[in-house]
Amino acid sequence: MKRDEIRQYLAAGQTDEAAWRRHLEEMTHLSASRIDTWANCSTLYYLSYVLGIKRRPGLAMLRGTAVHASVEHNAEHRIETGEFAPLDEVQDAAAQEFTDRVEKEDPEVKLGEDPGKVKDSVVNLATLHYEEVAPLATPIHSEVPFSLEFDEHDVPIEGYVDLVTKQGDDVIVEEVKTAVGSRTDRGKYLSKIQVPVYLAAFKEICGATKAKVNVLAEKHLKAGIRREVVVHELDHANNNMIAGVARQMMSSLRRHIVGP
């Protein structure tokens, strides 16, 4: 289906029924990101997941992916050896991941963006995590899969979490986000269902007591570039809320409802 046809269908309140059926038949689980997409804009969910229309990623997305790769590299090295990976090795992992992603995914480059400068930002943010975040806790799991189920009739919520760490008596689910020139307030990261889902899942799996979002922030100021870590914590997860949102989403999907 072409884009102009999609616009006409949506404007007329119509959708591709065959695509809906295929989507529901193939759905074995939900993910936190899909639930958040649906809650934020069900039309975007329909276009992305039901019709399979994917936008090219931006450089900001690839920056986050590359920094994640460096964090994972260091965490896995520490889990295996008990020691930090060398800093230059972590920096190289970040830079190489960014380069590989740019070549493979052909990202959209906005006016004024410089891929070379974004790559420098990737290395600097990877270094920031290595020096200021990683020393605070001991990683015990990296890129861990999970499945969260509430009732045998529900579709499970599945996915991966960046890190599970131990700090004193606390087992902590840690997520890493990057923010360059954008807001870093608590609501941006904890108003979505992603972090509560992770905490609920790992409370069951390994007794996690809190979830932590480490935002690696880079601000471009008149006085120069300032990099800092903004930390947001969550120490409880409302399972009833999570299950309710997931069930509401599935009900809408089964009725083929698309809204703003």
C-alpha positions as CSV (number, residue, x, y, z in Angstrom):
1,M,0.0,0.0,0.0
2,K,1.4,3.4,-1.0
3,R,1.7,6.4,1.4
4,D,-1.1,8.4,-0.3
5,E,-3.4,5.4,-0.1
6,I,-2.6,5.0,3.6
7,R,-3.5,8.7,4.2
8,Q,-6.8,8.2,2.4
9,Y,-7.6,5.0,4.4
10,L,-6.8,6.7,7.7
11,A,-8.7,9.8,6.8
12,A,-11.8,7.7,5.9
13,G,-11.4,5.7,9.2
14,Q,-10.3,2.6,7.2
15,T,-7.4,0.2,7.8
16,D,-5.9,-2.8,6.0
17,E,-7.9,-5.7,7.6
18,A,-5.6,-8.4,6.1
19,A,-2.6,-6.7,7.7
20,W,-4.3,-6.5,11.0
21,R,-5.1,-10.3,10.9
22,R,-1.5,-11.1,10.0
23,H,-0.2,-8.9,12.8
24,L,-2.3,-10.5,15.4
25,E,-1.6,-14.0,14.2
26,E,2.1,-13.5,14.3
27,M,2.1,-11.7,17.7
28,T,3.6,-14.0,20.4
29,H,4.5,-11.2,22.8
30,L,4.4,-7.5,23.5
31,S,7.4,-5.3,24.2
32,A,7.7,-2.2,26.4
33,S,8.7,-0.1,23.4
34,R,5.6,-1.3,21.4
35,I,3.3,-0.5,24.3
36,D,4.8,3.0,24.7
37,T,4.5,3.6,20.9
38,W,0.8,2.5,21.1
39,A,0.1,4.7,24.1
40,N,1.8,7.7,22.6
41,C,0.4,7.4,19.0
42,S,-1.6,4.4,17.9
43,T,-1.4,5.6,14.2
44,L,2.4,5.4,14.4
45,Y,2.1,1.9,15.8
46,Y,-0.2,0.9,13.0
47,L,2.1,2.3,10.3
48,S,5.3,0.8,11.9
49,Y,4.2,-2.6,13.2
50,V,1.0,-3.5,11.3
51,L,2.0,-2.2,7.9
52,G,5.7,-2.5,8.4
53,I,6.5,1.1,7.2
54,K,9.8,1.9,8.9
55,R,11.5,5.3,9.0
56,R,15.3,5.5,8.5
57,P,16.9,6.0,11.9
58,G,18.4,9.3,12.8
59,L,22.0,9.9,13.9
60,A,20.7,10.4,17.5
61,M,19.3,6.9,17.6
62,L,22.6,5.4,16.2
63,R,24.5,7.4,18.8
64,G,22.5,5.8,21.6
65,T,23.0,2.3,20.1
66,A,26.8,2.8,19.8
67,V,27.1,4.0,23.4
68,H,25.0,1.0,24.5
69,A,27.5,-1.3,22.7
70,S,30.4,0.2,24.6
71,V,28.6,-0.2,28.0
72,E,27.8,-3.8,27.2
73,H,31.4,-4.5,26.1
74,N,32.8,-3.2,29.4
75,A,30.2,-4.9,31.5
76,E,30.8,-8.3,29.9
77,H,34.5,-7.9,30.3
78,R,34.0,-7.2,34.0
79,I,31.6,-10.1,34.5
80,E,34.1,-12.5,32.8
81,T,37.4,-11.2,34.3
82,G,36.5,-9.1,37.3
83,E,38.3,-6.2,35.8
84,F,37.4,-3.1,33.7
85,A,38.1,-3.4,30.0
86,P,40.8,-0.9,28.9
87,L,39.3,2.5,28.3
88,D,40.7,2.7,24.7
89,E,39.1,-0.6,24.0
90,V,35.7,0.6,25.2
91,Q,36.1,3.8,23.2
92,D,37.0,1.8,20.1
93,A,33.9,-0.4,20.6
94,A,31.7,2.7,20.6
95,A,33.3,4.3,17.6
96,Q,33.3,1.1,15.5
97,E,29.6,0.3,16.4
98,F,28.6,3.8,15.2
99,T,30.6,3.5,12.0
100,D,29.1,0.1,11.2
101,R,25.6,1.3,11.9
102,V,26.0,4.3,9.7
103,E,27.2,2.2,6.8
104,K,24.5,-0.5,7.3
105,E,21.5,1.6,8.0
106,D,22.0,4.8,5.9
107,P,20.5,7.2,8.6
108,E,18.7,10.4,8.0
109,V,21.1,13.3,8.5
110,K,19.4,16.5,9.5
111,L,20.5,19.9,8.3
112,G,23.5,21.0,10.2
113,E,24.4,17.5,11.6
114,D,27.9,16.3,11.1
115,P,28.3,12.5,11.4
116,G,32.0,13.0,12.4
117,K,31.0,15.2,15.3
118,V,28.3,12.8,16.3
119,K,30.9,10.0,16.3
120,D,33.1,12.2,18.6
121,S,30.1,12.6,20.9
122,V,29.6,8.8,21.0
123,V,33.2,8.3,22.2
124,N,32.9,11.1,24.8
125,L,29.6,9.7,26.2
126,A,31.0,6.2,26.3
127,T,34.0,7.6,28.3
128,L,31.6,9.5,30.6
129,H,29.8,6.2,31.5
130,Y,33.1,4.4,31.9
131,E,34.5,7.0,34.3
132,E,31.4,8.1,36.3
133,V,28.8,5.4,36.1
134,A,30.5,2.0,35.8
135,P,32.6,2.3,39.0
136,L,29.5,2.8,41.2
137,A,28.2,-0.8,40.9
138,T,29.2,-4.3,40.0
139,P,27.6,-5.8,36.9
140,I,26.1,-9.3,37.3
141,H,24.2,-9.6,34.0
142,S,24.3,-7.7,30.7
143,E,21.7,-7.6,27.9
144,V,19.4,-9.9,29.9
145,P,16.3,-11.3,28.3
146,F,13.0,-11.4,30.3
147,S,9.4,-12.4,30.0
148,L,6.8,-10.8,32.2
149,E,3.4,-12.6,32.6
150,F,0.4,-11.6,34.7
151,D,-2.2,-14.1,33.7
152,E,-2.2,-17.2,31.6
153,H,-4.6,-15.5,29.1
154,D,-2.4,-12.4,28.7
155,V,0.2,-11.9,26.0
156,P,3.6,-11.8,27.8
157,I,5.8,-8.7,27.7
158,E,9.3,-9.6,26.6
159,G,12.5,-7.8,25.9
160,Y,16.1,-7.2,27.1
161,V,17.4,-4.9,29.8
162,D,20.8,-3.2,29.5
163,L,22.4,-4.2,32.8
164,V,21.6,-5.8,36.2
165,T,24.1,-4.6,38.8
166,K,24.7,-5.0,42.5
167,Q,25.5,-2.1,44.8
168,G,25.6,-3.0,48.5
169,D,22.5,-5.0,49.2
170,D,20.6,-3.6,46.2
171,V,20.1,-5.5,43.0
172,I,19.5,-2.7,40.4
173,V,18.1,-2.8,36.9
174,E,20.1,-0.2,35.0
175,E,19.2,1.5,31.7
176,V,21.5,3.8,29.8
177,K,20.1,6.7,27.7
178,T,21.9,9.5,25.8
179,A,20.6,13.0,25.5
180,V,22.4,15.7,23.5
181,G,20.8,19.1,23.6
182,S,17.5,17.7,24.8
183,R,15.7,17.7,28.2
184,T,16.6,15.2,30.8
185,D,13.9,15.6,33.4
186,R,12.5,12.6,35.2
187,G,9.1,12.5,33.5
188,K,10.7,11.9,30.1
189,Y,12.1,8.6,31.2
190,L,9.7,7.4,33.9
191,S,6.4,8.4,32.5
192,K,6.6,5.6,30.0
193,I,6.0,1.9,30.8
194,Q,9.5,0.7,29.9
195,V,11.3,1.2,33.2
196,P,8.4,-0.1,35.4
197,V,8.2,-3.2,33.2
198,Y,11.9,-3.9,33.6
199,L,11.7,-3.5,37.4
200,A,8.6,-5.7,37.7
201,A,10.3,-8.4,35.6
202,F,13.6,-8.4,37.4
203,K,12.0,-8.2,40.8
204,E,10.6,-11.7,40.0
205,I,13.8,-13.0,38.2
206,C,16.5,-11.9,40.6
207,G,15.0,-9.8,43.4
208,A,15.7,-6.4,41.9
209,T,14.9,-3.6,44.4
210,K,15.1,-0.6,42.2
211,A,15.5,0.5,38.6
212,K,18.0,3.3,37.6
213,V,18.1,5.3,34.4
214,N,21.5,6.8,33.8
215,V,21.1,9.7,31.3
216,L,24.4,10.6,29.6
217,A,23.8,14.2,28.8
218,E,25.8,16.5,26.6
219,K,24.9,20.2,26.6
220,H,26.4,22.7,24.1
221,L,26.7,26.0,25.9
222,K,28.3,29.3,25.0
223,A,31.1,28.5,27.5
224,G,31.7,25.1,25.8
225,I,30.4,21.6,26.0
226,R,29.2,20.2,29.4
227,R,28.8,16.5,29.9
228,E,27.0,15.1,33.0
229,V,25.2,12.1,34.2
230,V,21.6,12.6,35.2
231,V,20.2,9.8,37.3
232,H,16.5,8.9,37.8
233,E,15.5,6.0,40.1
234,L,12.3,4.0,40.5
235,D,11.9,1.8,43.6
236,H,8.5,0.3,42.9
237,A,6.5,-1.0,39.9
238,N,2.7,-1.1,39.7
239,N,2.0,-4.5,38.2
240,N,-1.8,-3.8,38.0
241,M,-1.1,-0.7,36.0
242,I,1.3,-2.5,33.6
243,A,-1.1,-5.4,33.1
244,G,-4.0,-2.9,32.6
245,V,-2.2,-0.9,29.9
246,A,-1.1,-4.1,28.1
247,R,-4.7,-5.5,28.1
248,Q,-6.1,-2.2,26.9
249,M,-3.7,-2.2,24.0
250,M,-4.5,-5.8,23.1
251,S,-8.2,-5.0,23.2
252,S,-7.7,-2.1,20.8
253,L,-5.6,-4.2,18.5
254,R,-8.2,-6.9,18.3
255,R,-10.8,-4.3,17.4
256,H,-8.5,-2.6,14.8
257,I,-8.8,0.7,16.5
258,V,-6.4,3.5,15.3
259,G,-6.5,6.9,16.9
260,P,-4.2,10.0,17.2
